[in-house]
Amino acid sequence: MPGIRPQIVLLREGTDTSQGKGQILSNINACMAVVDIVQTTLGPRGMDKMIYTDDGKTTISNDGATIMSKLDIVHPAARTLVDIAKSQDAEVGDGTTSVVLLAGEFLKESKQFVEDGLHSAHLIKGYRTACNLAMQHLTDLSISIHAQAEDEKRSLLEKCAQTALNSKLIAHQKEFFGKMAVDAVMLLEDDLPINMIGVKKVAGGSLTDSVLVQGVAFKKTFSYAGFEQQPKKFVNPLIVLLNVELELKSEKDNAEVRIKDVADYQAFVDAEWKIIYDKLDAVVATGAKVVLSRLAIGDLATQYFADRDIFCAGRVTDDDMQRVAKATGGAVQNTCSDLIPEVLGTCGLFEETQVGAERFNFFTECPLSKTSTIVLRGGAEQFIEEAHRSLHDSICIVRRAMKHEYIVPGGGAIEMELSKLLRAHSRTIAGKQQLVINAFAKALEVIPRMIAQNAGFDSTDILNKLRQKHAGGGKYFGVDIINDGICDTHETFVWEPANIKMNAISSAAEAACVILSVDETVRNPKSEDPQQQAMRGPGAMGGRGMR
């Protein structure tokens, strides 16, 4: 009939589509549901989450990135928040909860505009404008620590490390671990490679039994008979680092050797033994007293070294081997044929000692000392794991502060000041953008509000006091957790690297813009197995497919 459009099947059967304003609102609601999970972990009085998986593993943490990665989130839009939390963790190491909260709040503020019919393009434009303005103001509000004396600079770095630990499970030991984090980073090279800081976890003892080793420490590796006869302590030993397997090798499967008499067989066996003995003799000839290898060191080699008062350890992990090479000045060798003095490492003291229920190998008083190892002690396994995550955040904070050398006050002070400045800017422009930028400014207040709320304070009262102070020029005033009020967080040494705030606000704004720009979701069913298609045959198509 004329005027009737023919029905066209564009997508394969089973495809699920949804679009329009309802889809945007659905995505916003999904993201807000994720934010509701992590928002109570923010701040010094934030609560922890216990995540229990089917395989019986339990994780207790208040680290945003850890919680987000452990949650099995299937909603495609909500997974964007997981990605920005991981991105924040990889880039700066802290502020993972903040970035999720900010993104959720930007979306929450935009929800009313979407319901009222405002096009997403206006929201995205306004948010990007507000984000750029916030970055400019943040740079102006940053405080440089570049010109400080070394002692003063170190004190500032310790304050930053302690601020990162305020909201963690180990907050009561923040002075102890703050100093440890700064010491660990100070030992690194100029580019501050974080993989040169090793963390070893040993159950037992208290947290304050944890130690920072200026050098390398790792758990005793798998050992063969003869290991106990080897010396376990050396002063100024030479160290050989190998990537060589020091054991008799069996022939490959299906190998075939044709021999005519017994002498040929004996020569074949002797050649196998000569190969390994030549390697061992080459190692001993260097005068080294410690031999480490990434690959196995077998029972023959273990006993051989024990007879000559040499310590050996095989199957050393790649990370530990790299740290030993960096600390001792040695180089890992793939062959034993050219062990010249230049490739050997050395340290002031090597010893194997007992730590809790484990035996550890310690390399200390190293000549280069460009690496360090933290031996973490504690009670329950979950507690040690959370202490490790907390310490990782603190170390990342110190690295960022040393690299960028700009800090900002914490406790929600910087968000309140940016909110005030953006509100003032919004009043200078007309049209829809005024409302959008004002919404962005209001969303920034979620940080001090949640810090106060999670501490059990009256968040409305705290925010009113903060708005009054910032309006009167008190640009560094934030939430005072200790005295249930507000204070100048710059004077109370609650500091964070400016880089964290910049990354959090820009990542959150970008994530919000991405989610607001999606107005249709198409879910394709999994493709059928070709064998199943063949079994169905050409006449087995569904009703829709035959149109």
C-alpha positions as CSV (number, residue, x, y, z in Angstrom):
1,M,0.0,0.0,0.0
2,P,1.3,3.5,-0.7
3,G,2.5,5.5,2.2
4,I,3.5,2.4,4.3
5,R,7.3,2.1,4.8
6,P,8.6,-1.5,4.3
7,Q,10.1,-3.1,7.4
8,I,13.8,-3.5,7.1
9,V,15.7,-5.8,9.4
10,L,19.1,-4.1,9.8
11,L,20.6,-5.9,12.8
12,R,20.7,-9.7,13.4
13,E,18.1,-11.5,15.5
14,G,18.5,-11.1,19.2
15,T,20.2,-7.7,19.0
16,D,19.1,-5.4,21.9
17,T,19.0,-1.6,21.3
18,S,18.0,1.3,23.4
19,Q,18.5,5.0,22.6
20,G,17.5,8.6,23.3
21,K,17.2,10.6,26.5
22,G,16.2,7.5,28.5
23,Q,19.5,5.8,27.6
24,I,21.5,8.8,28.9
25,L,19.5,8.8,32.1
26,S,20.0,5.0,32.5
27,N,23.7,5.4,32.1
28,I,23.8,8.2,34.7
29,N,21.8,6.1,37.2
30,A,24.2,3.1,36.7
31,C,27.2,5.3,37.4
32,M,25.6,6.8,40.5
33,A,24.9,3.3,41.8
34,V,28.7,2.6,41.6
35,V,29.5,5.9,43.3
36,D,27.1,4.9,46.2
37,I,29.3,1.9,46.8
38,V,32.7,3.7,47.2
39,Q,31.7,7.2,48.5
40,T,31.7,6.1,52.2
41,T,35.5,5.2,51.9
42,L,36.6,8.8,51.3
43,G,38.5,10.7,53.9
44,P,40.4,10.0,57.2
45,R,37.3,8.5,58.8
46,G,36.1,6.6,55.7
47,M,34.9,3.0,56.1
48,D,36.4,-0.1,54.6
49,K,34.7,-2.6,52.2
50,M,34.9,-6.3,52.5
51,I,34.8,-8.1,49.1
52,Y,34.4,-11.8,49.1
53,T,34.8,-13.8,45.9
54,D,33.7,-17.3,44.9
55,D,37.2,-18.7,45.2
56,G,37.2,-17.9,49.0
57,K,39.4,-14.9,48.8
58,T,38.5,-12.0,51.1
59,T,39.7,-8.4,50.4
60,I,39.3,-5.6,53.0
61,S,40.2,-2.2,51.6
62,N,39.2,1.4,51.3
63,D,41.3,2.0,48.2
64,G,39.0,3.1,45.4
65,A,41.0,1.4,42.6
66,T,41.1,-1.9,44.5
67,I,37.4,-1.9,45.3
68,M,36.5,-0.9,41.7
69,S,38.7,-3.6,40.2
70,K,37.3,-6.3,42.5
71,L,33.7,-5.5,41.7
72,D,32.4,-7.4,38.8
73,I,30.6,-4.5,37.1
74,V,28.9,-5.5,33.9
75,H,27.1,-2.2,32.9
76,P,29.2,-0.8,30.0
77,A,28.7,2.9,31.1
78,A,29.5,2.1,34.7
79,R,32.8,0.4,33.6
80,T,34.0,3.8,32.5
81,L,34.3,4.7,36.2
82,V,36.4,1.5,36.8
83,D,38.7,2.6,34.0
84,I,39.2,6.2,35.4
85,A,39.9,4.7,38.8
86,K,42.6,2.4,37.3
87,S,44.0,5.3,35.3
88,Q,44.3,7.5,38.4
89,D,46.0,4.7,40.2
90,A,48.5,4.1,37.4
91,E,49.2,7.8,36.8
92,V,49.5,9.2,40.4
93,G,48.7,6.3,42.7
94,D,46.2,8.1,45.0
95,G,42.9,9.9,44.7
96,T,41.1,6.9,43.2
97,T,38.0,7.3,45.3
98,S,37.9,11.1,44.7
99,V,38.0,10.7,40.9
100,V,35.0,8.3,41.0
101,L,33.0,10.6,43.3
102,L,33.7,13.6,41.2
103,A,32.6,11.9,37.9
104,G,29.5,10.6,39.6
105,E,28.6,14.1,41.0
106,F,29.2,15.7,37.6
107,L,26.7,13.2,36.1
108,K,24.3,13.7,39.0
109,E,24.3,17.5,38.5
110,S,23.7,17.0,34.7
111,K,20.7,14.7,35.3
112,Q,18.2,17.4,35.8
113,F,19.4,19.3,32.7
114,V,18.9,16.1,30.6
115,E,15.4,15.5,32.0
116,D,14.5,19.1,31.2
117,G,15.5,18.5,27.6
118,L,18.9,20.3,27.4
119,H,21.0,18.7,24.7
120,S,24.1,16.8,25.8
121,A,26.3,19.0,23.6
122,H,25.7,22.0,25.8
123,L,26.5,20.0,28.9
124,I,29.8,18.7,27.4
125,K,30.9,22.1,26.2
126,G,30.2,23.7,29.6
127,Y,31.9,20.9,31.5
128,R,35.0,21.2,29.3
129,T,35.1,24.9,29.7
130,A,34.8,24.6,33.5
131,C,37.5,21.9,33.6
132,N,39.9,24.1,31.7
133,L,39.2,27.1,34.1
134,A,39.6,24.8,37.1
135,M,43.1,23.7,35.8
136,Q,44.2,27.3,35.4
137,H,43.0,28.2,38.9
138,L,44.6,25.1,40.4
139,T,48.0,26.1,38.9
140,D,47.6,29.5,40.5
141,L,46.7,28.0,43.9
142,S,49.6,25.5,43.9
143,I,52.4,26.1,46.3
144,S,56.0,25.4,45.1
145,I,58.4,23.4,47.3
146,H,61.3,23.8,44.8
147,A,63.0,26.6,46.7
148,Q,63.0,24.9,50.1
149,A,66.1,23.7,51.8
150,E,66.7,19.9,51.8
151,D,65.6,19.5,55.4
152,E,62.5,21.6,54.9
153,K,61.7,19.8,51.7
154,R,62.0,16.4,53.3
155,S,59.7,17.5,56.1
156,L,57.1,18.7,53.4
157,L,57.4,15.3,51.6
158,E,56.7,13.5,54.9
159,K,53.6,15.6,55.5
160,C,52.3,14.7,52.0
161,A,53.0,11.0,52.7
162,Q,51.2,11.2,56.0
163,T,48.2,12.9,54.4
164,A,47.9,10.0,52.0
165,L,47.9,7.6,54.9
166,N,45.3,9.5,56.9
167,S,42.4,7.7,55.3
168,K,44.1,4.2,55.4
169,L,44.0,1.3,57.8
170,I,47.5,2.2,59.0
171,A,46.7,5.8,59.8
172,H,47.8,5.4,63.5
173,Q,51.3,4.6,62.2
174,K,51.4,7.4,59.6
175,E,54.5,9.0,61.1
176,F,56.4,5.7,61.0
177,F,55.3,4.8,57.4
178,G,55.5,8.3,56.1
179,K,59.2,8.5,57.0
180,M,59.7,5.0,55.5
181,A,58.0,6.1,52.2
182,V,60.2,9.2,51.9
183,D,63.4,7.2,52.7
184,A,62.5,4.6,50.1
185,V,61.9,7.2,47.3
186,M,65.0,9.2,48.3
187,L,67.2,6.2,47.6
188,L,66.0,5.9,44.0
189,E,67.6,7.4,40.9
190,D,66.6,10.7,39.4
191,D,63.7,9.2,37.3
192,L,62.3,7.5,40.5
193,P,61.5,4.1,39.1
194,I,58.9,2.6,41.5
195,N,59.8,-1.0,40.5
196,M,63.1,-0.5,42.3
197,I,61.3,-0.4,45.7
198,G,60.5,-4.0,46.6
199,V,57.8,-4.9,49.2
200,K,58.0,-8.3,50.9
201,K,55.1,-9.4,53.2
202,V,55.8,-11.6,56.2
203,A,53.0,-12.6,58.6
204,G,53.6,-12.1,62.3
205,G,54.8,-9.3,64.6
206,S,53.3,-5.8,64.6
207,L,53.2,-3.1,61.9
208,T,56.0,-1.2,63.6
209,D,58.3,-4.3,63.2
210,S,58.4,-3.5,59.5
211,V,61.8,-2.4,58.3
212,L,63.3,-0.5,55.3
213,V,66.3,-2.3,53.9
214,Q,68.7,0.0,52.0
215,G,69.5,-2.6,49.5
216,V,67.7,-5.8,48.5
217,A,66.0,-8.5,50.5
218,F,64.1,-11.6,49.2
219,K,62.8,-14.8,50.6
220,K,65.1,-17.9,50.5
221,T,64.6,-19.6,47.2
222,F,64.0,-23.3,46.6
223,S,67.1,-25.2,47.6
224,Y,68.6,-28.7,47.0
225,A,70.7,-31.0,49.2
226,G,74.0,-29.3,50.2
227,F,72.5,-25.9,50.7
228,E,72.7,-25.9,54.5
229,Q,76.5,-26.6,54.2
230,Q,77.0,-23.2,52.4
231,P,78.1,-20.1,54.4
232,K,75.2,-17.7,55.1
233,K,77.2,-14.5,55.7
234,F,79.9,-12.7,53.8
235,V,81.6,-9.3,54.1
236,N,82.3,-7.5,50.8
237,P,81.6,-10.5,48.6
238,L,81.7,-10.5,44.8
239,I,78.4,-11.5,43.3
240,V,77.7,-13.3,40.0
241,L,74.3,-12.8,38.4
242,L,73.3,-15.4,35.9
243,N,70.5,-16.3,33.6
244,V,71.9,-19.9,33.2
245,E,70.6,-23.3,34.3
246,L,73.3,-25.0,36.4
247,E,72.1,-28.6,36.4
248,L,72.5,-31.7,34.3
249,K,70.1,-31.5,31.4
250,S,68.2,-34.6,30.3
251,E,67.9,-35.2,26.5
252,K,64.9,-34.0,24.6
253,D,62.0,-36.3,24.1
254,N,62.5,-38.8,21.3
255,A,66.2,-38.0,21.1
256,E,68.2,-40.8,19.4
257,V,71.9,-41.5,19.7
258,R,73.5,-44.3,17.7
259,I,76.6,-45.8,19.3
260,K,78.8,-48.7,18.3
261,D,80.6,-49.6,21.5
262,V,80.7,-48.8,25.2
263,A,83.5,-46.2,24.8
264,D,81.2,-44.1,22.6
265,Y,78.5,-44.2,25.2
266,Q,81.0,-43.2,28.0
267,A,82.3,-40.3,25.9
268,F,78.7,-39.1,25.4
269,V,78.1,-39.2,29.2
270,D,81.4,-37.5,29.9
271,A,80.6,-34.7,27.6
272,E,77.4,-34.0,29.5
273,W,79.3,-33.8,32.8
274,K,82.1,-31.7,31.2
275,I,79.6,-29.1,30.1
276,I,78.2,-28.4,33.5
277,Y,81.6,-28.7,35.3
278,D,83.1,-26.1,32.8
279,K,80.3,-23.7,33.8
280,L,80.8,-24.3,37.5
281,D,84.6,-23.9,37.2
282,A,84.1,-20.6,35.3
283,V,81.9,-19.3,38.1
284,V,84.4,-20.3,40.8
285,A,87.3,-18.8,38.9
286,T,85.8,-15.3,39.2
287,G,86.4,-15.4,43.0
288,A,82.7,-14.7,43.6
289,K,81.2,-15.8,47.0
290,V,77.5,-15.3,46.0
291,V,75.9,-16.9,42.9
292,L,72.4,-15.9,41.9
293,S,70.5,-17.3,38.9
294,R,67.1,-16.7,37.4
295,L,67.0,-20.4,36.4
296,A,67.4,-23.5,38.5
297,I,70.7,-24.4,40.3
298,G,70.6,-28.2,40.7
299,D,71.8,-30.5,43.4
300,L,75.1,-31.1,41.7
301,A,75.9,-27.4,41.5
302,T,74.6,-26.7,45.0
303,Q,77.0,-29.3,46.5
304,Y,79.8,-28.1,44.3
305,F,79.5,-24.6,45.6
306,A,79.0,-25.8,49.2
307,D,82.4,-27.6,49.0
308,R,84.0,-24.3,48.0
309,D,82.3,-22.1,50.6
310,I,80.1,-20.3,48.0
311,F,76.5,-19.3,48.5
312,C,74.0,-20.0,45.7
313,A,70.4,-19.3,45.0
314,G,68.4,-20.4,41.9
315,R,65.0,-19.4,40.6
316,V,65.4,-15.8,41.8
317,T,62.5,-13.7,40.4
318,D,63.1,-11.2,37.7
319,D,62.2,-8.2,39.9
320,D,64.5,-9.2,42.6
321,M,67.3,-9.9,40.1
322,Q,66.9,-6.5,38.6
323,R,67.1,-4.9,42.0
324,V,70.2,-6.8,43.0
325,A,71.9,-5.8,39.7
326,K,71.0,-2.1,40.3
327,A,72.2,-2.1,43.9
328,T,75.4,-4.1,43.5
329,G,76.5,-2.8,40.1
330,G,76.5,-6.2,38.5
331,A,75.1,-7.3,35.2
332,V,73.0,-10.4,34.5
333,Q,74.9,-12.8,32.2
334,N,73.4,-15.4,29.8
335,T,76.6,-17.4,29.6
336,C,79.4,-18.5,31.9
337,S,82.1,-18.2,29.2
338,D,83.0,-14.5,29.7
339,L,82.6,-13.6,33.4
340,I,85.0,-10.6,33.5
341,P,85.4,-8.5,36.7
342,E,83.3,-5.7,35.2
343,V,80.1,-7.7,35.2
344,L,80.4,-8.8,38.9
345,G,78.5,-7.0,41.6
346,T,79.5,-6.4,45.3
347,C,77.9,-5.4,48.5
348,G,79.2,-4.5,52.0
349,L,77.3,-7.3,53.7
350,F,75.4,-10.4,52.6
351,E,73.6,-12.5,55.2
352,E,70.7,-14.9,55.5
353,T,68.5,-14.2,58.5
354,Q,65.2,-15.3,59.9
355,V,62.2,-13.0,59.5
356,G,59.1,-14.4,61.2
357,A,58.6,-17.9,59.9
358,E,60.7,-17.2,56.7
359,R,64.4,-17.0,55.9
360,F,65.5,-13.9,54.0
361,N,68.6,-13.1,52.0
362,F,69.8,-9.5,52.7
363,F,72.2,-7.5,50.5
364,T,73.0,-4.3,52.4
365,E,75.7,-1.6,52.4
366,C,75.6,-1.7,48.6
367,P,77.9,0.7,46.7
368,L,75.2,2.2,44.4
369,S,72.3,1.9,46.8
370,K,69.8,2.9,44.1
371,T,67.1,0.5,45.4
372,S,65.4,-0.5,48.6
373,T,63.2,-3.2,50.0
374,I,60.4,-2.8,52.6
375,V,59.7,-5.9,54.7
376,L,56.1,-5.5,55.9
377,R,55.0,-7.3,59.1
378,G,51.6,-7.7,60.5
379,G,48.9,-10.0,61.8
380,A,46.1,-11.2,59.4
381,E,46.9,-11.6,55.7
382,Q,44.2,-9.1,54.7
383,F,45.7,-6.6,57.1
384,I,49.2,-6.9,55.5
385,E,47.7,-6.6,52.0
386,E,45.9,-3.4,52.9
387,A,49.0,-2.0,54.5
388,H,50.8,-2.8,51.3
389,R,48.2,-0.9,49.2
390,S,48.3,2.0,51.6
391,L,52.1,2.2,51.5
392,H,52.0,2.0,47.7
393,D,49.7,5.1,47.6
394,S,52.0,7.0,50.0
395,I,55.1,6.1,47.9
396,C,53.4,7.3,44.8
397,I,52.4,10.6,46.5
398,V,56.0,11.2,47.5
399,R,57.2,10.4,43.9
400,R,54.7,12.8,42.4
401,A,55.6,15.6,44.9
402,M,59.3,15.2,44.2
403,K,58.8,15.2,40.4
404,H,56.3,18.1,40.1
405,E,57.3,20.0,43.3
406,Y,53.8,21.6,43.6
407,I,51.4,21.0,46.5
408,V,47.9,22.1,47.4
409,P,46.1,22.0,50.8
410,G,43.9,18.9,51.3
411,G,40.7,18.3,53.3
412,G,38.5,19.6,50.6
413,A,40.0,23.1,50.7
414,I,41.1,23.3,47.1
415,E,37.7,22.0,45.8
416,M,35.8,24.7,47.8
417,E,38.1,27.4,46.4
418,L,37.7,26.2,42.9
419,S,33.9,26.0,43.4
420,K,33.9,29.6,44.6
421,L,36.0,30.8,41.6
422,L,33.9,28.9,39.0
423,R,30.6,30.3,40.5
424,A,32.0,33.8,40.3
425,H,33.0,33.1,36.6
426,S,29.6,31.7,35.8
427,R,27.9,35.0,36.9
428,T,29.9,36.9,34.2
429,I,28.4,34.9,31.3
430,A,24.9,34.5,30.0
431,G,22.8,31.7,28.6
432,K,22.8,27.9,29.2
433,Q,26.6,27.8,29.9
434,Q,26.1,29.8,33.1
435,L,23.9,27.0,34.5
436,V,26.3,24.2,33.4
437,I,29.4,25.8,34.8
438,N,27.6,26.6,38.0
439,A,26.5,22.9,38.2
440,F,30.2,21.9,37.7
441,A,31.2,24.2,40.6
442,K,28.5,22.7,42.8
443,A,29.6,19.2,42.0
444,L,33.2,19.9,43.3
445,E,31.7,20.4,46.8
446,V,31.1,16.6,47.0
447,I,34.6,16.1,48.3
448,P,34.4,18.2,51.5
449,R,30.8,17.1,52.0
450,M,31.7,13.4,51.9
451,I,34.8,13.9,54.1
452,A,32.6,15.5,56.7
453,Q,29.7,13.1,56.3
454,N,32.0,10.0,56.6
455,A,33.5,11.4,59.8
456,G,30.0,11.7,61.3
457,F,29.9,15.5,61.2
458,D,27.0,17.7,60.1
459,S,28.0,18.2,56.4
460,T,25.5,21.0,55.8
461,D,26.9,23.0,58.7
462,I,30.5,22.3,57.7
463,L,29.9,23.4,54.1
464,N,28.2,26.6,55.2
465,K,31.2,27.5,57.3
466,L,33.6,26.7,54.5
467,R,31.6,28.8,52.0
468,Q,31.7,31.7,54.4
469,K,35.5,31.4,55.0
470,H,36.3,31.1,51.3
471,A,34.1,34.0,50.4
472,G,36.1,36.1,53.0
473,G,39.4,35.1,51.4
474,G,40.3,32.0,53.5
475,K,41.3,30.0,50.4
476,Y,43.0,27.2,52.2
477,F,40.3,26.3,54.7
478,G,39.1,22.7,54.7
479,V,37.5,20.1,56.9
480,D,39.1,19.7,60.4
481,I,38.6,16.0,61.2
482,I,40.2,16.3,64.7
483,N,38.2,19.2,66.1
484,D,34.9,18.6,64.3
485,G,35.0,21.9,62.3
486,I,37.1,23.7,59.8
487,C,40.7,24.8,59.7
488,D,43.4,26.2,57.5
489,T,44.7,22.8,56.1
490,H,47.9,24.5,54.8
491,E,48.8,25.4,58.4
492,T,47.9,22.0,59.7
493,F,50.1,20.3,57.1
494,V,47.3,18.4,55.3
495,W,49.0,18.6,51.9
496,E,48.7,16.7,48.6
497,P,50.6,17.0,45.3
498,A,48.8,19.4,42.9
499,N,49.2,16.7,40.2
500,I,46.7,14.5,42.0
501,K,43.9,17.1,41.9
502,M,44.6,18.0,38.3
503,N,44.5,14.4,37.2
504,A,41.3,13.6,39.3
505,I,39.3,16.6,38.1
506,S,40.3,16.3,34.4
507,S,39.7,12.5,34.3
508,A,36.4,12.8,36.1
509,A,35.2,15.6,33.7
510,E,36.3,13.6,30.7
511,A,34.5,10.5,31.9
512,A,31.3,12.5,32.5
513,C,31.5,14.0,29.0
514,V,32.0,10.5,27.5
515,I,29.0,9.1,29.3
516,L,26.8,12.1,28.4
517,S,27.8,11.8,24.7
518,V,26.3,8.3,24.5
519,D,22.7,8.2,23.5
520,E,22.4,4.7,22.1
521,T,23.6,1.3,23.2
522,V,23.6,-1.7,20.9
523,R,24.1,-5.1,22.4
524,N,25.0,-7.8,19.9
525,P,24.4,-11.4,20.8
526,K,27.4,-13.8,20.7
527,S,28.1,-15.2,17.3
528,E,27.0,-18.7,16.8
529,D,29.5,-21.5,16.4
530,P,29.9,-22.3,12.6
531,Q,29.1,-26.0,13.4
532,Q,25.8,-25.0,15.1
533,Q,24.9,-22.9,12.0
534,A,25.5,-25.9,9.8
535,M,23.4,-28.2,12.0
536,R,20.5,-25.7,11.9
537,G,20.6,-25.6,8.1
538,P,19.1,-23.0,5.8
539,G,15.5,-23.7,6.7
540,A,15.9,-23.2,10.4
541,M,15.8,-19.3,10.4
542,G,13.6,-17.6,12.9
543,G,10.5,-15.7,12.0
544,R,12.1,-12.2,12.0
545,G,15.0,-13.4,9.8
546,M,12.6,-14.5,7.1
547,R,11.1,-11.1,6.5
